[in-house]
């Protein structure tokens, strides 16, 4: 009964970190998400009396967090009954999958959209602009160079990927009657396009096409060259409309930072190491707090960025519970396996894609293992395992003896009280001592001498008379 009570108290102590994980995540979501959803409600409400033009910046890497922000912005534009949306584009591109989702968002929007390139619309940024009803460009800006590259900037030569992206770009170009061959030339270096009749040059094999503002207007990829958003609105003949600018909220900016690959990996390292150390070292302290905050920030960033839902948090909590139960209820590793699988699934589901999720998790587990090993090495005398292991030693140096020390008997003489065959009893002084011989038999009454004493093992031999 006492044993079960101790286990129950220990599990109650370990349940506290789990409750804090849920509390941190829910608190962050409830505090910051409403701000993300209502960051421009005040300005949008002023436009309900009549149509307005909504201005939305696209000035970051094309990634899931941008898609999540644009979803909110387009929804608010519809709630504000906006007449037109102007996307101010200045991006070097990003993820192809995120660009595809953003392109679909623009195409399916009931509100007409104009992309105003204010600097660069490169790679995925070009695709976003091509999905708009109109494209306007600032003097000195460029559009194009939409070849697929990896994270290190190396050109991707996979024909399947190139074919897919060429198809996406050319279909987007056809939406507003733009030349699809030019779009293909922005992606595939093997495509050649003769533009001598418009801009006086030919896009040759081996090059990736990009266009300046003036060239884009000449080839029909830009409808207007303008200095600022107000000029674009005037060209749209909407200059008498109210302008509503929707900016990313603080929550969305924080989430964008948290979902970057480096930050995500660091959060996972701190989370795994912190929780592991807290489970190994009794008491709820700094490692547990750091671990819980790290996991809370990890799931908060993924949630606000649209990468994950509450199901990921639920899987994570279930995984932790299963691992804790495995510590106290042996299940031949079944609960541990299920808990580990649940944790891995939660992290992978919260990643932009399974591959990046597994990579971040693998790096985090390896780094956390090193941290936990170093911590355990410097805290050998602590840990829950020490409660189940007897580490005290009853050594001779500390004054403990496993038996009486009989070394003083060596050389002492006595008389065999019984026949030694080869064990028996002898009389040494006033003491009766159990002894053995080295193998020979010694008759009772014969004199003997002690030749060896090892613990309780006393060895004698017969004393031969001269």
C-alpha positions in Angstrom: 0.0 0.0 0.0 2.8 2.4 0.9 4.6 1.5 -2.3 1.6 2.3 -4.4 1.1 5.6 -2.5 4.7 6.6 -3.3 4.3 5.8 -7.0 1.1 7.8 -7.1 2.7 10.8 -5.4 5.6 10.6 -7.8 3.3 10.5 -10.8 1.4 13.5 -9.5 4.6 15.4 -9.3 5.4 14.5 -12.9 1.9 15.4 -14.1 2.6 19.1 -13.3 4.8 19.6 -16.3 2.1 18.2 -18.6 -0.5 20.5 -17.2 1.8 23.4 -17.7 2.4 22.5 -21.3 -1.3 22.6 -22.0 -1.7 25.8 -20.0 1.2 27.6 -21.8 -0.1 26.6 -25.2 -3.7 27.5 -24.5 -2.7 30.8 -22.8 -0.5 31.9 -25.6 -3.1 31.0 -28.2 -6.0 32.7 -26.3 -3.9 35.9 -25.6 -2.1 36.4 -28.9 -4.4 34.7 -31.5 -7.3 37.1 -30.9 -4.8 39.9 -31.6 -3.8 38.2 -34.8 -7.5 38.0 -35.9 -8.4 41.5 -34.9 -5.3 43.5 -35.7 -7.1 45.6 -38.3 -10.7 45.3 -37.2 -10.8 48.9 -36.1 -9.8 50.3 -39.5 -11.9 47.7 -41.4 -15.0 48.8 -39.5 -14.7 52.3 -40.9 -15.2 51.0 -44.4 -18.5 49.2 -43.8 -20.3 52.3 -44.9 -18.9 52.0 -48.4 -16.4 50.2 -50.6 -12.7 50.5 -49.8 -9.3 49.4 -51.1 -7.3 47.1 -48.9 -3.5 47.2 -49.1 -1.7 44.0 -47.9 2.1 43.7 -47.8 3.9 40.7 -49.1 7.3 41.5 -47.9 8.7 38.3 -46.4 9.8 34.9 -47.4 7.1 32.9 -49.0 6.3 30.3 -46.4 3.3 28.9 -44.4 3.3 31.9 -42.1 2.8 34.2 -45.1 -0.1 32.1 -46.3 -1.7 32.1 -42.9 -1.4 35.9 -42.7 -2.8 36.4 -46.2 -5.8 34.1 -45.4 -6.6 36.4 -42.5 -6.1 39.5 -44.5 -8.3 38.4 -47.4 -11.0 37.4 -45.0 -10.9 40.8 -43.3 -11.1 42.4 -46.8 -14.3 40.5 -47.5 -15.7 41.5 -44.1 -14.8 45.1 -44.8 -16.6 44.8 -48.2 -13.5 46.0 -50.0 -13.8 46.8 -53.7 -10.2 46.0 -54.5 -7.0 44.4 -52.9 -3.5 45.7 -53.6 -0.7 43.3 -52.8 2.6 45.2 -52.2 5.1 42.6 -53.3 8.8 42.7 -52.3 10.1 39.1 -51.8 12.9 36.9 -53.0 10.6 33.9 -53.0 10.4 30.9 -50.8 8.5 27.6 -50.7 6.8 26.3 -53.8 4.0 24.7 -51.9 3.2 27.9 -50.0 3.3 29.9 -53.2 0.8 27.4 -54.8 -1.6 27.9 -51.8 -1.3 31.7 -52.0 -1.9 31.6 -55.7 -5.1 29.7 -55.2 -6.2 32.1 -52.5 -5.7 35.0 -54.9 -7.5 33.3 -57.8 -10.5 32.2 -55.9 -11.0 35.6 -54.1 -14.2 37.4 -55.0 -12.4 40.7 -54.7 -10.2 41.8 -57.7 -6.5 41.9 -56.9 -3.6 44.0 -58.1 0.1 43.0 -57.4 2.3 46.1 -57.0 5.9 45.0 -57.2 7.9 47.3 -54.9 11.4 46.1 -55.4 11.6 42.4 -56.3 9.1 39.7 -57.2 11.5 36.8 -57.6 10.8 33.1 -57.8 7.6 32.3 -55.8 7.0 36.1 -55.6 6.6 36.1 -59.4 4.0 33.3 -59.2 2.0 35.3 -56.6 2.0 38.4 -58.8 1.0 36.4 -61.9 -2.2 35.2 -60.2 -3.4 38.8 -59.6 -5.8 40.5 -62.0 -3.3 43.3 -62.6 0.5 43.8 -62.1 2.0 47.2 -61.5 5.7 47.7 -60.9 7.8 50.4 -59.3 10.7 51.9 -61.4 13.8 49.8 -60.8 11.9 46.7 -59.7 12.3 43.3 -61.3 10.1 40.3 -61.8 11.2 36.7 -62.8 14.1 34.5 -62.0 11.7 31.8 -60.8 13.9 28.8 -61.2 13.6 26.2 -58.4 16.5 26.1 -56.0 17.3 24.2 -52.8 18.0 25.7 -49.4 21.6 26.5 -50.3 20.6 28.3 -53.5 21.7 25.5 -55.9 19.6 25.2 -59.0 17.4 22.1 -58.9 17.8 20.0 -62.1 15.1 17.5 -61.4 13.0 17.4 -64.6 9.8 16.5 -62.7 10.0 19.5 -60.4 10.9 21.8 -63.2 8.0 20.5 -65.3 5.6 21.0 -62.4 6.7 24.6 -61.7 6.7 25.5 -65.4 3.1 24.3 -65.6 2.2 26.3 -62.6 3.8 29.5 -63.9 2.5 29.2 -67.4 -1.1 28.6 -66.2 -0.9 31.6 -64.0 0.4 33.7 -66.9 -2.6 32.6 -69.1 -5.1 33.8 -66.5 -4.8 37.4 -67.7 -3.6 36.7 -71.3 0.1 37.0 -70.6 2.6 35.1 -72.8 3.2 31.7 -71.2 6.5 31.2 -73.0 7.9 34.1 -71.0 6.8 32.5 -67.8 8.4 29.2 -68.8 11.6 31.1 -69.6 11.6 32.4 -66.0 11.8 28.8 -64.7 13.5 26.6 -67.3 16.9 27.6 -68.5 16.5 25.4 -71.6 13.7 27.5 -72.9 14.5 30.2 -75.6 12.2 33.2 -76.2 12.6 35.8 -78.9 11.6 39.2 -77.6 13.5 41.3 -80.2 10.3 43.0 -81.4 9.4 44.2 -77.9 12.6 44.7 -75.8 15.2 43.9 -78.4 16.7 40.8 -76.9 16.5 37.0 -77.0 16.4 34.8 -73.9 19.0 32.1 -74.7 19.4 28.6 -73.4 21.3 28.5 -70.1 19.8 31.7 -68.8 16.9 32.4 -66.4 14.7 35.3 -67.5 14.0 38.3 -65.3 12.4 41.5 -66.4 12.8 45.1 -65.3 9.7 47.3 -64.8 10.0 48.9 -68.2 10.6 45.6 -70.0 7.8 43.8 -68.2 5.4 46.5 -69.3 6.6 46.2 -72.9 6.1 42.5 -73.0 2.7 42.7 -71.4 3.6 41.3 -68.0 3.1 44.6 -66.2 0.1 46.9 -66.8 1.6 50.0 -65.1 4.8 51.5 -63.9 4.0 53.5 -60.7 6.0 55.1 -57.9 3.6 54.3 -55.0 0.4 52.5 -54.1 -1.6 55.7 -54.4 -0.6 55.9 -58.1 -1.9 52.3 -58.6 -5.2 53.1 -56.9 -5.6 56.2 -59.0 -4.9 54.1 -62.2 -7.6 51.7 -61.0 -9.9 54.8 -60.7 -10.5 54.0 -57.1 -8.6 57.1 -55.7 -11.8 58.3 -53.9 -12.0 55.1 -51.8 -10.8 54.7 -48.3 -7.4 52.8 -48.0 -7.2 50.1 -45.4 -3.7 48.7 -44.7 -3.6 45.3 -43.0 -0.3 44.5 -41.3 0.9 41.3 -39.7 0.1 41.3 -36.0 2.6 40.9 -33.2 1.5 37.2 -32.8 2.1 36.5 -36.5 5.5 38.2 -36.4 6.5 36.1 -33.4 5.2 33.0 -35.0 7.1 33.7 -38.2 10.3 33.9 -36.2 9.5 30.8 -34.2 8.8 28.6 -37.2 12.2 29.3 -38.9 14.2 26.1 -39.2 17.0 27.2 -36.9 14.7 28.5 -34.1 12.5 25.4 -34.4 15.5 23.1 -33.9 16.7 25.1 -30.9 13.3 25.0 -29.3 13.1 21.2 -29.8 16.6 20.8 -28.3 15.7 22.9 -25.2 12.3 21.2 -24.9 13.6 17.6 -25.1 16.6 18.2 -22.9 14.7 20.2 -20.3 11.9 17.7 -19.9 14.3 14.7 -19.9 16.5 16.3 -17.2 13.4 17.2 -15.2 12.3 13.5 -15.3 15.7 12.3 -14.2 16.3 14.8 -11.5 13.8 15.1 -8.7 12.0 18.4 -8.1 10.5 20.9 -10.5 13.2 23.4 -11.4 14.8 25.4 -14.2 15.2 22.6 -16.7 11.5 21.7 -16.6 10.5 25.3 -17.0 12.8 25.9 -19.9 11.6 22.6 -21.5 8.0 23.5 -21.1 8.3 27.0 -22.4 10.3 25.8 -25.4 7.6 23.2 -26.3 4.9 25.8 -25.7 6.6 28.3 -28.1 7.2 25.5 -30.7 3.5 24.6 -30.8 2.3 28.2 -30.5 4.4 29.2 -33.6 3.2 26.3 -35.6 -0.4 26.9 -34.6 -0.5 30.6 -35.4 1.4 29.9 -38.7 -1.3 27.4 -39.7 1.1 24.5 -39.7 -0.6 22.6 -36.9 -3.8 22.4 -34.9 -4.6 21.4 -31.3 -4.4 17.8 -32.3 -0.6 18.1 -32.4 -0.6 19.4 -28.8 -2.9 16.6 -27.8 -0.6 14.0 -29.3 2.4 15.5 -27.6 0.7 15.5 -24.1 -0.5 11.9 -24.7 3.1 10.9 -25.6 4.5 12.4 -22.4 1.9 10.7 -20.3 2.6 7.3 -21.9 6.4 7.7 -21.3 5.8 8.6 -17.6 3.5 5.6 -17.2 6.3 3.4 -18.7 8.6 4.5 -15.9 6.3 3.0 -13.3 4.3 0.3 -15.1 6.5 -2.2 -17.0 4.8 -3.0 -20.4 7.8 -4.6 -22.2 8.4 -1.3 -24.0 4.9 -1.1 -25.6 3.9 2.1 -23.7 7.3 3.6 -24.4 7.1 2.8 -28.1 3.6 4.3 -28.3 4.6 7.4 -26.4 7.7 7.9 -28.6 5.6 7.5 -31.7 3.0 10.0 -30.4 5.8 12.6 -29.7 7.4 12.1 -33.1 4.0 12.4 -34.8 3.2 15.6 -32.9 6.4 17.3 -33.9 6.3 16.1 -37.6 2.7 17.3 -37.9 3.7 20.7 -36.7 6.5 21.0 -39.3 6.2 22.6 -42.8 6.7 19.1 -44.2 7.5 15.6 -42.9 11.1 15.8 -44.2 12.0 19.0 -42.5 10.2 17.7 -39.4 12.2 14.5 -39.2 15.5 16.4 -39.8 14.8 19.0 -37.1 13.7 16.2 -34.7 16.7 14.1 -35.4 19.2 16.9 -34.9 17.3 18.0 -31.7 17.3 14.4 -30.2 21.1 14.0 -30.9 21.9 17.4 -29.4 19.6 16.9 -26.4 21.1 13.5 -25.7 24.6 15.1 -25.4 23.2 17.8 -23.1 21.4 15.2 -20.9 24.5 13.0 -20.8 26.7 15.9 -19.7 24.2 16.9 -17.1 23.9 13.4 -15.7 27.7 13.1 -15.6 28.0 16.2 -13.4 25.0 15.2 -11.2 25.8 11.5 -10.6 24.5 11.5 -7.0 21.1 12.7 -8.1 18.3 11.3 -10.1 15.2 9.1 -9.6 17.2 5.9 -10.3 19.2 6.5 -7.1 16.0 5.9 -5.1 16.1 2.3 -6.3 19.8 1.5 -6.0 21.7 0.9 -2.8 24.9 2.9 -3.2 26.3 2.7 0.4 29.4 0.5 0.8 30.3 -1.3 4.0 34.0 -1.2 3.4 36.9 -2.1 5.7 38.3 1.4 5.3 35.1 2.8 6.8 35.3 0.4 9.8 33.0 -2.3 8.5 34.0 -6.0 8.7 32.1 -8.8 7.1 33.3 -11.2 9.9 35.7 -11.3 12.8 39.2 -10.8 11.8 41.0 -14.2 12.5 44.4 -13.2 11.2 45.7 -13.2 14.8 45.3 -16.9 15.0 48.0 -17.6 12.4 50.9 -19.4 14.2 48.7 -20.3 17.2 48.9 -24.0 18.4 46.0 -26.2 19.6 44.7 -29.7 19.9 42.3 -31.5 17.6 39.1 -32.2 19.5 37.6 -34.2 16.7 39.1 -36.1 13.8 39.7 -33.6 11.0 38.4 -35.2 7.8 39.5 -32.6 6.6 37.2 -30.3 8.7 36.6 -30.5 12.4 37.1 -28.6 15.7 40.3 -27.8 17.6 41.0 -26.3 20.9 43.1 -23.1 20.8 43.6 -21.7 24.2 40.2 -21.4 25.7 38.3 -21.3 22.4 36.8 -24.0 20.2 37.5 -23.2 16.6 36.1 -24.8 13.4 39.0 -25.5 11.1 40.0 -27.4 8.0 43.2 -29.1 6.8 44.8 -28.8 3.4 43.4 -32.3 2.6 45.1 -34.7 5.1 43.3 -36.4 8.0 44.3 -35.6 11.5 43.3 -37.8 14.4 41.6 -36.3 17.5 44.1 -35.4 20.2 46.9 -34.5 17.8 48.6 -31.1 18.1 48.0 -28.7 15.3 49.1 -25.2 14.3 47.2 -22.5 12.3 48.8 -21.8 9.0 46.2 -19.6 7.3 43.2 -17.5 8.2 40.9 -16.0 5.6 37.6 -14.7 7.0 35.9 -17.7 8.7 38.2 -20.1 6.9 40.9 -21.4 9.3 43.5 -23.8 7.9 45.6 -26.0 10.2 48.2 -28.7 9.9 49.5 -31.4 12.3 52.6 -30.6 14.4 54.9 -33.5 14.0 56.8 -34.5 17.1 60.6 -34.4 16.7 
